[in-house]
C-alpha cells in the first residue's frame, strides 16, 4: 500500500495531516501557512498565520492589527509536529512565497502564484525548489501567453501617458491595488507628470514603502488639505492608478478629459481590451507565462504535479505527454478574480477597518 499524500484537499483547502496546518485555506483554520497577501490566498479569521518576513507589512494591511502573524525569513525552517516548513521566493508580489513541506524524506512544494524571469525590484525573484510533488498555478497556462520584454512594455506605457499629457488629458491606468500597482510605479518615468492613486492603491503602496521598497512619490487622489476641505486639482497630464473596480464608477468622472488603460496579462488577447471598454491594454503580468510555467516545473525535478488556478487541463495534458504524473485540483476561488487571480475582494470577510478610511468602489461596499 502506498504512503498517503503529504497534502490533501479538504473543504478548507490544502491540508497537511501530520503537521496539522493548512496552506492558503479558504475558510478560517487553526494554523494557516500563506503564500502571499492577495485575497484569494489570504483569508481573514484564522487563529494563527505563518508568512514570509518580507510580506509582513502588506499582510498586516490586509488582516488588520488583531491578527496573530508569525514570520519566517526565506529559507528559514519552521518545524511543527515533526514536519519541516520553509518559505522560498515566488517572485509574484512583495513577500510572495512558495511553501516547502518535508516529512520523513518526502518533499512537496506549493507554489502559490509565481513569476519567473524579468527584473522586478518590488519583490524577491522566483527561486526553483527541488521536490517530489509540485503544486503549480496555471493562470496563463496556454502557449499563446508569452510575455514581451518588460522594458519595452513600460516604454509603451510611458509613451501613452506622455501623449495624453500633451493633449491635455489625464491617464487612468487600472491595475490591481496590491502588487501590480507597485510594479507599475517601479516601471514608469515619474518625470512625465504627477502620479495620483485611488485610496486602495495608496494604502498598499505605503505598505510597500514601509517594507523598504523605493517607489516614486504618489498622492492620494481624494486627500483634503490641512483645513479638511477637498482640494480642487488639475488632473490634465497626471497618471492616476486605480483598481479595475473603479472603471465606470462616479469616482473617475472628476478626471475628465481622460484616456483609460488596463495593465494585465489578459491584454495579450485581442478583443479583451474592447470587452473591458478601455482605450489601451498593456500585458503586464505578475504570473508565469507558458514558457515560464514549463521551466518552473522542470526545475523542481518533481515526478508528480498538481495543477490549479487557470488553464489546468491544458497544462496537465502537456505534462502527462512528457511522462509526469499530473492532475488538476480545484480551488474555491477558481476563476473568480475576473483578472489574474490577483485581487479577489471579499471585504465582508475582512476585519472592520482593515480596508482603511478610503472610499471603496467595490460593489459590496458602495
N, C-alpha and C positions, 0 to 999 in steps of 0.2 A: 504494500500500500504506500502511495506517495505521501510526502510530507504536505501538510495543509499550507496554503499560501500564507506568506508573512503578512500580507494585507488582504482584507476582504471588503467588499462593497456592501454597505448597510443602508438603512433608511436615513441615516445621518451623514453618510459619506464614507470615505475610505477609513477603515479602522484597523489598527494593529492589535490583535488579541493578546499576544504575550506582553506587549508594552502598555496596553490599556490606554491608548490615546487615538485621536482621530487626526487626519490631515485634511485641512481645508473643509471642516464639517459644514453641512448645510443648515444644521439646527444647533442650538446650544448643547454643549457637552461638558464633561468634567475637565478634560485636557485637550486643548487644540494646538496642533502644530500647524502654522500658517505660512504658506509660500510667499504671499505678498498682500498688500492692503487694498486691492481692488475688491469691490463689494460682492462680486461673485465668488470670491475666495475667503474673504474675511467677514464673518457674521458676528453680530453683537450677541452677547448673552452667555457665552461660555464662562466657566468658573476660572479658567487659567489659560493663558496663551503663551506659546513659545514662538518667537520671531527672530529674524536676524537683527543684530545690533544696528546696522545702518538704516533699517526700516522703522526704527522706534518712533521718530517724530511723526511720520505720516500715519503710522498705525494708531498712535495716541490721538492724532487729529480726527481719525475716523471713529475710534471707540469711545473717546471721552475719558475724563480723569479717573473714573471709578474702576475701570477695567484692570485686572491683575495681569500684567505683562512681564514675562521673563524674556531676556535676550541672550543670544549667543553670537560670538564672532564667527565669520565664515571659517569653516573647517574645525571649529571647536566641537568636541564630542560631549554630549549630554547623555547620561545613562539612566534609564528608568525601567525597573523590573527586569534588569539584565539585557535590555535592548539598547543598542547604541544608536543615537540620533545625531546627525550633524547637518549643517546648512551650508550650501555652496552657491556661488553666484549664478543667477539665471539671466542677467542682462536685460530684463524686461522693464522694470521701473526701479526707483530708489528702494534698496533693501530687498528686492525680489530674490528668492532663494529656491534652489532645488533641495528636497529633503532626502537625505541618505539614511536608510534604516538597515541596521545589521543585527542579525540574531543567529547564533550557532553556525556561523560561517556563510549564511545566506544574506545577500545584499540586494535591496530594492532601492530605486531612486524615483521619487515623484517630482517631475519637473515643474509643476505649476504651469505658468506661462513663461516663455523664454524667447530671447532674440539672440541670434548669432551673427558675428561679423559686424563691421562698420563701427566707426568711432562714435561714442556717446558718453559725454562727460557728466551726464546726470545719474549714471549708475555704474556699478562694477560689471565688467564684461562677463559673459557666459563662460563657464569652465566645465568641460565634459567630465563626468564622473563614472568610473567603471562600475558595472553592476551585473547581476544575473537577470534582473527584471527591471525594465524601464517603463515608467508611466509617462507618456508624452501627450501634449496637446496636438491638435491638428487644425487650428483655426484657419490657416491658409494652406490646407493640405491638398492643393491641386497644382499640377505642373504650370498652369498659367501665371501663378504668383511667383514672380522673381523681381526682387527689389532693385531699383535703379541706384546709382551712386548717390549717397546722401548729400554730398557737397553740391552736385548738380541740381538735386531736388530743392535744396534750400536756396540756391541761386534763383530758381523759378519763383519761389515764394517771395523773395526779396524784390524781384522784378515786378511781380504783380502788385505788391504793396507800393513800390515806387511809382508805378504808373497810375495807381489810384490817387496817390498824394498829388501828383502833377495835374490830375484832372479835378482836384478839389473834393475827393471822396474819402470817406473812412473805409478801412479794410476790416471786415468782420470775418475772423477765422475761427471756425468751430472745431474744437478738439477737446478730447476728454480732460476733465479737470485734474486728474491725478496721472502723472506720467507723461502723457502726450503734450500737454500744455507746457510743461517744464522743458521737455525736449525741443519743442518749437522755439521757446525762448532762448535756449542754448545755441540754436542754429541760425537765427535771424541776424540781420545787421541793424542794431539799435540806433545807428546814426541816421536812418531814414526818417524817423519821426518818433513821437511819444508812443508808449505802449500802455494800454488800459486793459483791465481784467474784470470779468464777472466775479462776483463775490466768492463763488465756489473755487474758481481758479486761484484767486488771490490768497485765500486761506491755505491752500495746499502748497502754493509757491513759497509762502512763508515757512511752511514746514520743511521744505527742501533747503531753504536758506539756513534754517536752524540746524540742519544736519551738515552744514558746511559746503553745500553746492553753490557755486558762484553763478548768478544769473543777472541779466540786465535789469535796470530799475523798472518797476511797474507801478501803476496807480489804480486803485480800485475805482471802477467807473461810476460808483454811486456815493463816494465818500463826501461827507459835508465839510464845510470849512470850520474854523475854530468856533464860530458863533452857533454852529449846529445847523446852519442853513445849507441847502443844496447848492453846489457850485454850478453855474452855467458855463459849460466848456465848449470850446471849439473843437469839434471832432474831426474836421477835414484833415487828412494826412496822417491820422492816427491808425495804429493797429489795435484792434480790440479782440482779445481772446475770450471765448465763451464756450460752455459745453453745448453739445448738439441740441439738448433740450430747449435751449434759448431760441432756436431758429423759429421764426414765425410768431414769436411772442410779442406782447406790447413793449417789453423791455428794450427791444432792438430798434424801435421806431425813432427814438431820440437821436440815433446816429446818422440819420438820413441827411444827405445822399450817401449811399454806401454800396460797396461790392461785397459779395459773400463767397466764402470758400470753405471746404471741409478738408481737414488733414486726417486721412485714414487709409489703411491698406486696401479697403474696398474700392477706393478711387481708381484702382488698376483696371477695373471692369468698365468698359464703355457703356454708358447708359445709367450707371449708378449716380453720377453727378446730376443727370436730368431728373431722376427719381427723387433725389434729395432737394431739387429746386434751388440749386446754388449756381453761382457763376463759374467757379473753378473747383477743381479737385486735385489734391496733392497726395500721392500714395506714400504717406509717412506711416510706417507701422512699427510697433514695438513687439511684434511677433516674428518668429522664423518664417521665411518663405519656403517654397517647396525644396529647393536645394539645401537650405539650412536645416529643415526637418530631417532629411535623409542623412546629412552629415552628422547631425547630433546623435541620431540613433546608432549610426555606425561607430562613432567614437566611444559610446558606452560599452561596446562589446557584448551587449545584452543578447541572450538567446530567446528571451520572451519579452514581448512589448504589448502593453495595454495602451490603447489609443482613445482619446476623449477630446471633447471641445472642438467641433467643427466637422471637416470632411473626413471623418474617421474611417468610413467604409473604403474610400479610395486608398488611403494610406495603408490600411490593413491589407488590402488586396496586393498592393505593391510589395509590402514586407513579406507576405506569405510566398509570393513568387520568388523572393530572394532566399527562401528557406527558413525564415524566422517563424517562431510560434507567436502569432499576433492575433489580437482580438480587440473589438471595440467595447468600451464600457460606457454606460450612460451616466450623465450627471444631471442634477436637478435643474441647473441653470443653462442647459444646452440650448443655444440659440436665442436666449432671452435678452442679450445685450443690445441687439439692434445695431451693433457695430463690430468691435473686435473683441468683445468679452472684457473690455477694459473698465467699463463704468456702469455696472448694473446698480441703479439707485433704488434701494428698498428702504426708504427713510423711516417707514413705520417700524422697522426693526432696529433702528439706531437709537441710542440713549438720548433723552431730551437735551437739546443744546449742543449736541456733538457736531451739527452742521453749521454752527456759528450763527451770527446775527444777520447774515446777508440775506437779501430776498431770494427766494427759491423759484425756479421756473419748472420744477418737477411737477407734473400734473397732480401727484398725490399730495402736494403741499401748497398749492396756489391759494 
